[in-house]
Amino acid sequence: MSERSLDVLKETLEAEERIRPHIRQTPLEPSPFLSELTGGDVYLKLENTQITGSFKLRGAVNKLLSLSDEERAREIVTASTGNHAAATAWSLARFGIAGTIYVPNTASPAKIDNLRRLGANLKFEGDDCVDTEIHARRTAEESGRVFVSAYSDPKIIGGQGTIGVELERELDGIDVVVAPIGGGGLIGGIAGYLKAKRPGLTIIGCQPVNSANMYESVKAGEIVDRGSLPTLSDGTAGGIEPGAITFELCRDLVDDYALISEDEIAEAIRTLIDAHSLLVEGAAALSVAALQRDAQHFEGQRVVVILSGARISLDTLRSVLV
């Protein structure tokens, strides 16, 4: 076992004990369509059915339950408009912790409305997600409050790693896990836990061609920002914060990368609707797109595909279905 896997293993086992009463063990569903297409034995891990609609709840719950009484009393700060914000808002309400979620002025009204329904205390800052996060971090540091990162935190990574715990319980003989990568918390947690148990397991990370910053960083040997173009996979889009601990996890534990085009993401969303009656966001479709494009690569293997989240706007869905 690598040292990094052992670190994630420890964090994940602690998270499993801590968060289990508060999260949903999501279904693991066989995919006859993808199994026939690939000649493998393919299963879908339905994190799109998690409470709040994505895997992000696992990390948010674990982080908040890890805080000391003193840290809780000082409140928390985070920055996000997407699944991390929704997961944090739900968790704050559940555990009676006060906090502020910073969002950019350009955030969509639909996302803002959803966060307000979850009881979020919102503050608007900047027109770019990176600028908003920088401001939120600075505010937390200056006020002595805890900043809750969306991915670069051992407690967040350990929380996401509980997906690996469930996979270990649900299915023997997994050969390959295919998962989306944004900041790297999801794949880092799953890979760290499962590779500590089964080092020969293959981990494939998926990013959109239009925003492949983790892939480019690993290729460069350091965190770089190559910029992003608009993508259906908005849940994985954007840069990686300097010093993110997930960079080394992805560098050391992800065996291969699949870069997915916008047409391939759209096709994968349609496939999941047609073959499984499942509605997912663009980030969740990345892994399915990887199997559809490179089907022969998975022949004879037992494959788990992580469907990371469900949140897709009506406008985006309309554009995909046209």
N, C-alpha and C positions, 0 to 999 in steps of 0.2 A: 504494500500500500504506500502511495506517495504521502508526503507530509501534508500536502494540501487536501487530499481526500480524507485523511484522518481528522483534520481540523473541521471540515464540513460534516463528516460523520458525527463528531461530537456535538456540534451545534444542532444538527438535525435531530438526533436522538433526544436532546433536551427540548427542542421545539415540539417534537411529537407528544411528549408528556404534557407540555404547557398548553398547546392550542387545541388538542383533540376535542374537548367538549364544546368548542366554539365554531368549528368548521365542518364542512360536509366532506365525507369520503366520496369523491366523485366516481361515477361509473366508468368501467373499462369495457368498451363495447367492441365486439369483433366486427371487422369490415369485410363482408363478402366481396364487395366491389373491388377494393384495393388488393385483397388477397388474390382474387382471380387475375387482376391486372398484372401483379408483380410475380405471381407464382410463389409468394411467401405466405406467412401467417400473420396478418396485420390486425392490430387493435388500435382503437381510438380512446385516449384518455380525455374524458369530457370535463376539462376545467372550465369550459363555457357554461357548465351547470353549477359552478361554485356559487355560494352566496356572494352577492354584488356582481356576479357575472364574469369573474376571472380568478386566476391563480393568485393574484396580488393580495387577496385577503389573508392568505397564510402568513406571508411575511409581515404584513401590517399588524396582525393580531400578536404574532410572536414578539415583535419589537415593543409594542405597547405593554404587553404583560411582563416584559423583562425590565421595565423601568422601576427604579426605586420609588418609594413614597414621596421622597423629596423632589425627584424629577417630575413625577406626575403633578405635584402641587404647583410646579413652575410652568406647567403647560408645555405643549409641543408645537413645533413649526414644521410644515412641509410645503412642497411646491409640486403641483401637477394639475392637469385638467382631465386626466384619463382614469384608467383603472386603479392606479395607486391612490389617487385622490378619493375615489369612491370607497375603496377598501379602508382607507384611513378614516374617512368620515363615519362610516358604519361602525368601525372599531371604537372610535372616540365616544360615540353615543352609547354603545353597548357597555363600556367600562366606566362611563362617567368621568372621562378625562377631558379637560378643555384643550383646545388647540386652534391654530390658524392655518388655513390652506391658502397659499398664494397662487394666483392664477394670472396669466397674461391678459391684457386688455382685448386681445384678439380671440380669446377662447369662444367656442361656439355657444350660442344661447341654449341649445339643447343640453350640452354638458353642464353648463352653469345651473340650469333648472334642476337637473338630476342631483347635483351636489347639494343644492338647497333643500331638496326633498329629503335628503339624508341628514339634514341638520347641520351642514357644514358652515363654519364661520369663515367667510371668504374675504380676501383682500386682493385687489387688483394692482399689478405692478408690471410695467414694461410691455413690449409688443412681441417678445420672443421668449420661448420657454427657457432657454439658457440664461438670459438676463433675469428672468423671474426667479430662477433657482438660486442664482448668485445673490440676489437681493435677500431672498428668504434665509439663506445660510448666514449671511452677514447679520441679519436681524436677530437670528437665534443666538449667534455668538455674542453679540453686544448685550443681549438681554438675559443671558445665562439660561436660555431654554434649549431643550434637546431638538436637534434637527433630525427628522426622520427621512432618510434617503430612500429613493424608490428601488435601489438595487445595491449600492456600495456599502453594505453593512453586514457583518457576520450574522446578526439576528434575522435580518431580512432573507439572506441566503439560506440560513438554516430552516426558516419557515417554508420557503419554496421547496427545500429538499424533502419535506414530508410527502411530496408527490412520489418520490422514490420509495419511501417506506410503504406507501399504499401499493405501488407496483410490485414490490417484493412480496407483499401478502397476496396479491390478486393473480399473479401469473408467474409460472416457472419458466426457466429457459429463455429469457429475453436475450436476443442477440444484438439488437439495434434499438436505440431511442433517437427519434427525430423531433427536434424542438426548435421553436423560433428563438432568435437572439435580438434583444434590444440593448439594454445595459449589461445583460449577462447574469442577472440574479437567478432567473428561472433555470437556465441550463447549467449554471455553476452549482446550484443546489442539488439538482437531480444527478448530474455527472459526478459530483464529489461524493455523494452518498452511495450511489450504485457502484461506482468504480472501486470504492473502498471494499465492497463486498465481492465484486466480480470484475477484476482489472481488465479482462479481455473484452468486456462490453464495448461496442462501438457507439460513439455519440456523434450525431450529425447536427450541426447548427445551421439554421436557415435565416437569411436576411434578404430584403428586397434589393435588387440592383440599385434602386434609387436612393438607398440609405444603408450602406454596408460598412459603417464605421468600425464595428468590432472586427470584421474580417480584414479590413484595411489596416487596422492597428496591429493585429496579430501578424499579418504579412510584413509590416514594417518593423516589428519588434518593439514597438512603443505606441502609446496612445496618440493617435493622430485624428484630425478632423478633416475629412475630405468633403464635408458639406452634404446636404441632402436635397433631393428633388421631391416634389409631391408624390405620395405613394398611398395605395390602398391599405398598406400595412402601417398605419399611423401609430399603432401601439408599439412598434419597434423602431420608429424613426427618431433621428436626432443624434447628437454627439455623445461622447463618453466623458464624464467629468475627469479632470486631471487627478491622478492618483487612485482611480477606482480599483478596488481590490478584485473586482470581477475580471479585469484584464488578464491577470496571471492565471486565474481559474480557466478561462477560455483558452488561453495559450497552451496550458498544460494538459487539459482534460478533454477538449473537443477534438475529435479525430479528423473531421472533414467538414467542409462548409458547402452549402448550396445557395447560390445567389439566384433569386427568383424575379422574373420580369412581371410587369403589371398585368399583362395578358394572362400569364400563368396563375397569378393570384386570383384574378377574376374567375378563371375557369375552375379553380379549386373551390371557390365559394359556391359556384353553381353545382359542382359535383356533390358537395356535402348536402345541399338542399335536395338534389334529385335522388341521390343514392341512400341518404340517411335521414332525410327530413330534419337536418340540423342547420340552424342559422348561426354563423360565426363571423367574427370580425376578420379583417384582412390579415392581421398577424397570425391568427390561428390557422388560416388557410395556407400559410407558407410551407408547413411540413407536408401537407397533402400534395401541394404542387411539386415538391421535391420527389415524391414517390411517382407521381404521374409522369414527370419528365424522364426520370432515370429508373423506370420500372424494373428493368432486367438486373439492376444492381442489387435488388432485394430478394431475388429468387432463392427459395429454400430457407429463408431466415424468418425468425419470429421478431416482428417489428412492432414497436409502440410509437404511435404518433401523438404528440401532445397538442390538443386543441386548447389554446391558452385563454381564449376569452370569447364573449358573445356580443360585445357592444359594437354594432354597426349602425350608422345613421341611415335614416330612410332615404335621404338623397344619395348616399353612397350605394345603397342597395339597388336603387333604381338604375344607377349608372352601370352596375354590374349585370343587371338582368336584361338590359336593352339589347 
